[in-house]
Amino acid sequence: MESVLETVEKHCGSQLSEYGKCIDDNQPNFESPCLALKRALTQCAEVNVSAVREVKERCAPQIGSYEQCVSANPGDAHIKCGDLVKALYRCTHEGSMAAAHSMAGVNHG
């Protein structure tokens, strides 16, 4: 089974590459210069990858909190927003594990 990142890369490879390059070129304050590329990647992923849509719906509070923290701490978000990244990771991981268990039950039931 393809990972979500592999699926995004397959459908939105150019957007992913451009956004990654922009981040690399504009460290540590990449948020503002790369905003249009981030939006283009997000839009492509939402349209083409159902797992991205599902995560955005399920983890909306965690995503919102993280985005708010990054906006408020542009120079040191990687330090100040660590707990929010962990919460977002837990949300996305718990959802993918639930989906995997559900599919396992369907395949064996």
C-alpha positions as CSV (number, residue, x, y, z in Angstrom):
1,M,0.0,0.0,0.0
2,E,1.3,3.4,-0.9
3,S,2.0,5.9,1.8
4,V,0.2,9.3,1.8
5,L,3.5,11.1,0.9
6,E,4.1,8.8,-2.0
7,T,0.6,9.4,-3.3
8,V,0.9,13.2,-2.9
9,E,4.3,13.0,-4.7
10,K,2.7,11.0,-7.5
11,H,-0.1,13.5,-8.0
12,C,1.5,16.7,-6.9
13,G,5.2,16.1,-7.5
14,S,6.0,19.5,-9.0
15,Q,4.2,21.4,-6.3
16,L,5.9,19.4,-3.6
17,S,9.3,19.9,-5.2
18,E,8.9,23.7,-5.6
19,Y,7.6,24.1,-2.0
20,G,10.5,22.0,-0.6
21,K,13.0,24.1,-2.6
22,C,11.5,27.3,-1.4
23,I,11.7,26.2,2.2
24,D,15.4,25.2,1.8
25,D,16.1,28.6,0.1
26,N,14.4,30.7,2.7
27,Q,15.4,29.2,6.1
28,P,14.7,30.0,8.8
29,N,11.8,32.3,7.8
30,F,10.2,30.5,4.9
31,E,6.6,30.9,5.9
32,S,5.9,34.2,4.1
33,P,7.9,33.7,0.9
34,C,6.6,30.2,0.4
35,L,2.9,30.8,1.2
36,A,1.7,30.7,-2.4
37,L,3.6,27.4,-3.1
38,K,2.2,25.9,0.2
39,R,-1.3,26.8,-0.9
40,A,-0.8,25.3,-4.4
41,L,0.5,22.0,-2.8
42,T,-2.3,21.9,-0.3
43,Q,-4.9,22.5,-3.0
44,C,-3.4,19.8,-5.2
45,A,-3.3,17.3,-2.4
46,E,-6.8,18.0,-1.2
47,V,-8.2,17.5,-4.7
48,N,-6.1,14.4,-5.7
49,V,-5.5,12.5,-2.4
50,S,-8.5,11.4,-0.3
51,A,-6.3,10.5,2.7
52,V,-5.2,14.2,2.9
53,R,-8.8,15.3,2.9
54,E,-9.7,12.9,5.6
55,V,-6.7,13.9,7.8
56,K,-7.6,17.6,7.3
57,E,-11.1,17.0,8.5
58,R,-10.2,14.7,11.4
59,C,-7.3,16.8,12.7
60,A,-8.6,20.3,12.0
61,P,-8.1,21.5,15.6
62,Q,-4.5,20.3,15.7
63,I,-3.7,21.7,12.3
64,G,-5.2,25.1,13.2
65,S,-3.3,25.3,16.5
66,Y,0.0,24.4,14.7
67,E,-0.6,26.9,12.0
68,Q,-1.4,29.6,14.5
69,C,1.8,28.8,16.5
70,V,3.9,28.9,13.3
71,S,2.5,32.3,12.4
72,A,3.1,33.7,15.9
73,N,6.7,32.4,16.0
74,P,8.2,32.7,12.5
75,G,11.8,32.6,13.7
76,D,11.6,29.8,16.2
77,A,8.5,27.8,15.4
78,H,10.6,24.6,15.3
79,I,11.3,25.2,19.0
80,K,8.0,26.7,20.3
81,C,5.6,24.5,18.4
82,G,7.1,21.1,19.1
83,D,4.2,20.0,21.4
84,L,1.7,20.9,18.7
85,V,3.7,18.9,16.1
86,K,3.5,15.9,18.4
87,A,-0.3,16.4,18.9
88,L,-0.7,16.6,15.1
89,Y,1.4,13.5,14.6
90,R,-0.7,11.6,17.2
91,C,-3.9,12.6,15.5
92,T,-2.7,11.6,12.0
93,H,-1.1,8.4,13.3
94,E,-4.1,7.3,15.3
95,G,-6.4,7.8,12.3
96,S,-4.1,5.8,10.0
97,M,-3.9,3.0,12.5
98,A,-7.7,2.9,12.9
99,A,-8.1,2.8,9.2
100,A,-5.5,-0.1,8.9
101,H,-7.3,-2.0,11.7
102,S,-10.7,-1.4,10.0
103,M,-9.3,-2.7,6.6
104,A,-7.8,-5.7,8.3
105,G,-11.2,-6.5,9.8
106,V,-12.9,-6.2,6.5
107,N,-10.3,-8.4,4.7
108,H,-10.5,-11.1,7.3
109,G,-14.2,-10.8,8.3
